[in-house]
Amino acid sequence: MNSRKPMQLRLPEELKEWIKAESDRNGNSQNSEVIRAIRAAKDRRAALNSVQNIVLDHSHNARF
């Protein structure tokens, strides 16, 4: 059973063109490129949150 659900997505024309160009360049479907871009953004956010948590942890444990 496939857990993927269809989703209608409205994109500005410049993003549609970018997704099309990326899919052509990478030999992927446009759907795959949208998924790749979202996952990359998600990974960047997770990495940023990890760095922020480390900085906060160090500042709370700092000794003066």
MOPAC internal coordinates of N, CA, C and O (Angstrom, degrees):
PM7 1SCF
backbone

  N    0.0000 0     0.00 0     0.00 0    0    0    0
  C    1.4496 1     0.00 0     0.00 0    1    0    0
  C    1.5292 1   109.58 1     0.00 0    2    1    0
  O    1.2310 1   120.93 1   -44.51 1    3    2    1
  N    1.3048 1   115.83 1   135.49 1    3    2    1
  C    1.4564 1   121.25 1  -178.01 1    5    3    2
  C    1.5234 1   109.35 1   -90.24 1    6    5    3
  O    1.2310 1   120.37 1   -54.27 1    7    6    5
  N    1.3358 1   116.89 1   125.73 1    7    6    5
  C    1.4675 1   121.05 1  -178.67 1    9    7    6
  C    1.5289 1   112.08 1   -87.36 1   10    9    7
  O    1.2310 1   119.86 1   178.82 1   11   10    9
  N    1.3073 1   117.87 1    -1.18 1   11   10    9
  C    1.4614 1   120.77 1  -179.68 1   13   11   10
  C    1.5200 1   109.98 1   -80.67 1   14   13   11
  O    1.2310 1   121.38 1   -42.78 1   15   14   13
  N    1.3089 1   114.97 1   137.22 1   15   14   13
  C    1.4616 1   121.89 1   179.04 1   17   15   14
  C    1.5185 1   109.36 1  -116.44 1   18   17   15
  O    1.2310 1   120.22 1   -42.89 1   19   18   17
  N    1.3418 1   117.18 1   137.11 1   19   18   17
  C    1.4681 1   119.22 1   176.78 1   21   19   18
  C    1.5283 1   110.54 1   -62.71 1   22   21   19
  O    1.2310 1   121.54 1   -32.00 1   23   22   21
  N    1.3328 1   114.67 1   148.00 1   23   22   21
  C    1.4587 1   119.84 1   178.85 1   25   23   22
  C    1.5240 1   107.80 1  -142.71 1   26   25   23
  O    1.2310 1   120.93 1   -50.90 1   27   26   25
  N    1.3011 1   115.83 1   129.10 1   27   26   25
  C    1.4594 1   119.31 1   175.30 1   29   27   26
  C    1.5196 1   107.49 1   -80.01 1   30   29   27
  O    1.2310 1   120.76 1   -47.08 1   31   30   29
  N    1.3157 1   116.15 1   132.92 1   31   30   29
  C    1.4535 1   121.21 1  -177.31 1   33   31   30
  C    1.5199 1   108.78 1  -130.03 1   34   33   31
  O    1.2310 1   120.98 1   -56.76 1   35   34   33
  N    1.3049 1   115.74 1   123.24 1   35   34   33
  C    1.4669 1   121.15 1   177.27 1   37   35   34
  C    1.5253 1   108.31 1  -100.42 1   38   37   35
  O    1.2310 1   121.35 1   -59.71 1   39   38   37
  N    1.3180 1   115.02 1   120.29 1   39   38   37
  C    1.4632 1   120.35 1  -178.15 1   41   39   38
  C    1.5198 1   110.07 1  -119.68 1   42   41   39
  O    1.2310 1   120.57 1   -33.42 1   43   42   41
  N    1.3296 1   116.51 1   146.58 1   43   42   41
  C    1.4609 1   119.22 1   170.91 1   45   43   42
  C    1.5325 1   109.36 1   -61.15 1   46   45   43
  O    1.2310 1   120.72 1   -27.30 1   47   46   45
  N    1.2967 1   116.23 1   152.70 1   47   46   45
  C    1.4703 1   121.36 1  -175.53 1   49   47   46
  C    1.5270 1   112.34 1   -54.92 1   50   49   47
  O    1.2310 1   119.81 1   138.77 1   51   50   49
  N    1.3433 1   117.96 1   -41.23 1   51   50   49
  C    1.4725 1   119.25 1  -177.76 1   53   51   50
  C    1.5256 1   111.74 1   -65.60 1   54   53   51
  O    1.2310 1   119.81 1   147.72 1   55   54   53
  N    1.3314 1   117.97 1   -32.28 1   55   54   53
  C    1.4700 1   119.65 1   176.10 1   57   55   54
  C    1.5179 1   111.29 1   -73.37 1   58   57   55
  O    1.2310 1   120.06 1   142.47 1   59   58   57
  N    1.3263 1   117.49 1   -37.53 1   59   58   57
  C    1.4700 1   120.68 1   175.40 1   61   59   58
  C    1.5270 1   109.81 1   -59.27 1   62   61   59
  O    1.2310 1   120.89 1   134.97 1   63   62   61
  N    1.3294 1   115.90 1   -45.03 1   63   62   61
  C    1.4655 1   120.18 1   179.63 1   65   63   62
  C    1.5187 1   111.35 1   -63.96 1   66   65   63
  O    1.2310 1   120.23 1   140.13 1   67   66   65
  N    1.3444 1   117.17 1   -39.87 1   67   66   65
  C    1.4631 1   120.95 1   179.31 1   69   67   66
  C    1.5322 1   110.75 1   -65.07 1   70   69   67
  O    1.2310 1   120.51 1   135.04 1   71   70   69
  N    1.3278 1   116.63 1   -44.96 1   71   70   69
  C    1.4725 1   120.80 1   178.46 1   73   71   70
  C    1.5240 1   109.97 1   -61.02 1   74   73   71
  O    1.2310 1   120.21 1   136.99 1   75   74   73
  N    1.3164 1   117.20 1   -43.01 1   75   74   73
  C    1.4682 1   121.06 1   178.92 1   77   75   74
  C    1.5198 1   110.21 1   -61.76 1   78   77   75
  O    1.2310 1   120.19 1   132.78 1   79   78   77
  N    1.3355 1   117.25 1   -47.22 1   79   78   77
  C    1.4664 1   120.99 1  -179.70 1   81   79   78
  C    1.5239 1   111.29 1   -62.56 1   82   81   79
  O    1.2310 1   120.29 1   137.25 1   83   82   81
  N    1.3386 1   117.05 1   -42.75 1   83   82   81
  C    1.4720 1   120.72 1   178.75 1   85   83   82
  C    1.5271 1   111.21 1   -64.19 1   86   85   83
  O    1.2310 1   120.36 1   138.36 1   87   86   85
  N    1.3101 1   116.92 1   -41.64 1   87   86   85
  C    1.4701 1   119.57 1  -179.69 1   89   87   86
  C    1.5304 1   110.50 1   -65.87 1   90   89   87
  O    1.2310 1   120.19 1   139.80 1   91   90   89
  N    1.3333 1   117.24 1   -40.20 1   91   90   89
  C    1.4622 1   120.23 1   176.80 1   93   91   90
  C    1.5246 1   110.88 1   -64.55 1   94   93   91
  O    1.2310 1   120.53 1   135.68 1   95   94   93
  N    1.3248 1   116.60 1   -44.32 1   95   94   93
  C    1.4703 1   121.47 1  -178.10 1   97   95   94
  C    1.5212 1   111.84 1   -64.13 1   98   97   95
  O    1.2310 1   120.60 1   140.81 1   99   98   97
  N    1.3381 1   116.45 1   -39.19 1   99   98   97
  C    1.4659 1   120.96 1  -176.25 1  101   99   98
  C    1.5188 1   113.91 1   -93.80 1  102  101   99
  O    1.2310 1   120.09 1   174.68 1  103  102  101
  N    1.3250 1   117.44 1    -5.32 1  103  102  101
  C    1.4630 1   120.32 1  -179.34 1  105  103  102
  C    1.5144 1   112.73 1    69.96 1  106  105  103
  O    1.2310 1   120.43 1  -152.06 1  107  106  105
  N    1.3120 1   116.79 1    27.94 1  107  106  105
  C    1.4655 1   122.37 1  -179.88 1  109  107  106
  C    1.5185 1   109.89 1  -112.19 1  110  109  107
  O    1.2310 1   121.10 1   -12.51 1  111  110  109
  N    1.3176 1   115.50 1   167.49 1  111  110  109
  C    1.4580 1   119.53 1   172.29 1  113  111  110
  C    1.5200 1   109.06 1   -74.99 1  114  113  111
  O    1.2310 1   120.98 1   -18.95 1  115  114  113
  N    1.3111 1   115.73 1   161.05 1  115  114  113
  C    1.4602 1   119.56 1   176.58 1  117  115  114
  C    1.5208 1   110.19 1   -63.52 1  118  117  115
  O    1.2310 1   120.01 1   143.20 1  119  118  117
  N    1.3201 1   117.58 1   -36.80 1  119  118  117
  C    1.4609 1   120.92 1   177.25 1  121  119  118
  C    1.5347 1   110.67 1   -59.91 1  122  121  119
  O    1.2310 1   120.56 1   135.92 1  123  122  121
  N    1.3252 1   116.54 1   -44.08 1  123  122  121
  C    1.4690 1   120.50 1   178.61 1  125  123  122
  C    1.5209 1   111.66 1   -61.71 1  126  125  123
  O    1.2310 1   120.42 1   142.21 1  127  126  125
  N    1.3239 1   116.81 1   -37.79 1  127  126  125
  C    1.4611 1   120.22 1   179.03 1  129  127  126
  C    1.5248 1   111.81 1   -68.45 1  130  129  127
  O    1.2310 1   120.17 1   142.01 1  131  130  129
  N    1.3212 1   117.27 1   -37.99 1  131  130  129
  C    1.4730 1   119.93 1   176.33 1  133  131  130
  C    1.5247 1   109.31 1   -62.90 1  134  133  131
  O    1.2310 1   120.16 1   134.37 1  135  134  133
  N    1.3227 1   117.31 1   -45.63 1  135  134  133
  C    1.4637 1   121.88 1   179.06 1  137  135  134
  C    1.5265 1   110.35 1   -61.05 1  138  137  135
  O    1.2310 1   120.34 1   135.49 1  139  138  137
  N    1.3444 1   116.95 1   -44.51 1  139  138  137
  C    1.4607 1   120.82 1  -179.71 1  141  139  138
  C    1.5348 1   110.70 1   -61.29 1  142  141  139
  O    1.2310 1   120.57 1   136.22 1  143  142  141
  N    1.3328 1   116.52 1   -43.78 1  143  142  141
  C    1.4645 1   120.48 1  -178.92 1  145  143  142
  C    1.5278 1   111.39 1   -65.39 1  146  145  143
  O    1.2310 1   120.43 1   138.44 1  147  146  145
  N    1.3216 1   116.78 1   -41.56 1  147  146  145
  C    1.4700 1   119.77 1   179.26 1  149  147  146
  C    1.5226 1   110.66 1   -66.74 1  150  149  147
  O    1.2310 1   120.38 1   137.50 1  151  150  149
  N    1.3202 1   116.89 1   -42.50 1  151  150  149
  C    1.4724 1   119.74 1   178.55 1  153  151  150
  C    1.5245 1   111.22 1   -63.23 1  154  153  151
  O    1.2310 1   120.37 1   140.31 1  155  154  153
  N    1.3331 1   116.90 1   -39.69 1  155  154  153
  C    1.4701 1   120.18 1   178.55 1  157  155  154
  C    1.5276 1   110.39 1   -63.08 1  158  157  155
  O    1.2310 1   120.32 1   137.70 1  159  158  157
  N    1.3246 1   117.00 1   -42.30 1  159  158  157
  C    1.4677 1   120.60 1   177.91 1  161  159  158
  C    1.5222 1   110.48 1   -64.73 1  162  161  159
  O    1.2310 1   120.58 1   139.06 1  163  162  161
  N    1.3160 1   116.49 1   -40.94 1  163  162  161
  C    1.4744 1   121.37 1   178.59 1  165  163  162
  C    1.5300 1   110.20 1   -62.52 1  166  165  163
  O    1.2310 1   120.26 1   135.80 1  167  166  165
  N    1.3338 1   117.11 1   -44.20 1  167  166  165
  C    1.4691 1   121.38 1   179.38 1  169  167  166
  C    1.5295 1   111.57 1   -64.04 1  170  169  167
  O    1.2310 1   120.73 1   139.39 1  171  170  169
  N    1.3479 1   116.20 1   -40.61 1  171  170  169
  C    1.4745 1   119.26 1   177.67 1  173  171  170
  C    1.5165 1   110.91 1   -62.85 1  174  173  171
  O    1.2310 1   120.41 1   138.48 1  175  174  173
  N    1.3233 1   116.81 1   -41.52 1  175  174  173
  C    1.4700 1   120.88 1   179.47 1  177  175  174
  C    1.5314 1   110.02 1   -64.20 1  178  177  175
  O    1.2310 1   120.14 1   136.48 1  179  178  177
  N    1.3337 1   117.33 1   -43.52 1  179  178  177
  C    1.4641 1   120.98 1   179.56 1  181  179  178
  C    1.5259 1   110.58 1   -63.01 1  182  181  179
  O    1.2310 1   120.38 1   138.23 1  183  182  181
  N    1.3310 1   116.88 1   -41.77 1  183  182  181
  C    1.4676 1   120.55 1   179.04 1  185  183  182
  C    1.5217 1   110.67 1   -65.13 1  186  185  183
  O    1.2310 1   120.30 1   137.44 1  187  186  185
  N    1.3205 1   117.03 1   -42.56 1  187  186  185
  C    1.4598 1   120.97 1   178.45 1  189  187  186
  C    1.5203 1   110.53 1   -62.56 1  190  189  187
  O    1.2310 1   120.31 1   136.89 1  191  190  189
  N    1.3208 1   117.01 1   -43.11 1  191  190  189
  C    1.4677 1   120.69 1   178.32 1  193  191  190
  C    1.5205 1   111.25 1   -62.90 1  194  193  191
  O    1.2310 1   120.27 1   142.37 1  195  194  193
  N    1.3316 1   117.08 1   -37.63 1  195  194  193
  C    1.4634 1   120.51 1   178.60 1  197  195  194
  C    1.5255 1   110.63 1   -64.24 1  198  197  195
  O    1.2310 1   120.56 1   135.66 1  199  198  197
  N    1.3229 1   116.53 1   -44.34 1  199  198  197
  C    1.4677 1   120.69 1   179.21 1  201  199  198
  C    1.5201 1   109.80 1   -63.51 1  202  201  199
  O    1.2310 1   120.21 1   136.58 1  203  202  201
  N    1.3232 1   117.21 1   -43.42 1  203  202  201
  C    1.4628 1   120.44 1   179.66 1  205  203  202
  C    1.5248 1   110.50 1   -63.00 1  206  205  203
  O    1.2310 1   120.02 1   140.75 1  207  206  205
  N    1.3186 1   117.57 1   -39.25 1  207  206  205
  C    1.4595 1   120.61 1   178.83 1  209  207  206
  C    1.5198 1   111.60 1   -65.74 1  210  209  207
  O    1.2310 1   120.20 1   142.47 1  211  210  209
  N    1.3342 1   117.22 1   -37.53 1  211  210  209
  C    1.4611 1   120.67 1   177.87 1  213  211  210
  C    1.5238 1   109.71 1   -65.67 1  214  213  211
  O    1.2310 1   120.46 1   135.36 1  215  214  213
  N    1.3292 1   116.73 1   -44.64 1  215  214  213
  C    1.4622 1   120.65 1   179.76 1  217  215  214
  C    1.5250 1   109.95 1   -62.30 1  218  217  215
  O    1.2310 1   120.17 1   135.13 1  219  218  217
  N    1.3235 1   117.28 1   -44.87 1  219  218  217
  C    1.4655 1   120.27 1   178.36 1  221  219  218
  C    1.5208 1   111.34 1   -62.55 1  222  221  219
  O    1.2310 1   120.58 1   138.71 1  223  222  221
  N    1.3309 1   116.50 1   -41.29 1  223  222  221
  C    1.4611 1   120.11 1  -179.84 1  225  223  222
  C    1.5198 1   110.02 1   -62.80 1  226  225  223
  O    1.2310 1   120.13 1   136.44 1  227  226  225
  N    1.3134 1   117.36 1   -43.56 1  227  226  225
  C    1.4634 1   120.34 1  -179.98 1  229  227  226
  C    1.5272 1   111.25 1   -66.38 1  230  229  227
  O    1.2310 1   120.45 1   143.41 1  231  230  229
  N    1.3255 1   116.74 1   -36.59 1  231  230  229
  C    1.4607 1   117.65 1  -178.72 1  233  231  230
  C    1.5209 1   110.67 1   -71.46 1  234  233  231
  O    1.2310 1   120.02 1   147.88 1  235  234  233
  N    1.3267 1   117.58 1   -32.12 1  235  234  233
  C    1.4709 1   119.64 1   178.38 1  237  235  234
  C    1.5237 1   111.55 1   -73.72 1  238  237  235
  O    1.2310 1   120.65 1   153.55 1  239  238  237
  N    1.3208 1   116.36 1   -26.45 1  239  238  237
  C    1.4596 1   119.96 1  -179.12 1  241  239  238
  C    1.5369 1   112.70 1   -95.47 1  242  241  239
  O    1.2310 1   121.02 1  -177.38 1  243  242  241
  N    1.3083 1   115.66 1     2.62 1  243  242  241
  C    1.4641 1   118.48 1  -178.02 1  245  243  242
  C    1.5250 1   110.32 1   -66.92 1  246  245  243
  O    1.2310 1   121.38 1   -34.67 1  247  246  245
  N    1.3215 1   114.96 1   145.33 1  247  246  245
  C    1.4692 1   120.42 1   177.66 1  249  247  246
  C    1.5005 1   108.59 1  -114.16 1  250  249  247
  O    1.2310 1   121.10 1   -44.63 1  251  250  249
  N    1.2944 1   115.49 1   135.37 1  251  250  249
  C    1.4622 1   120.53 1  -178.75 1  253  251  250
  C    1.4995 1   109.69 1  -112.14 1  254  253  251
  O    1.2310 1   120.10 1   180.00 1  255  254  253

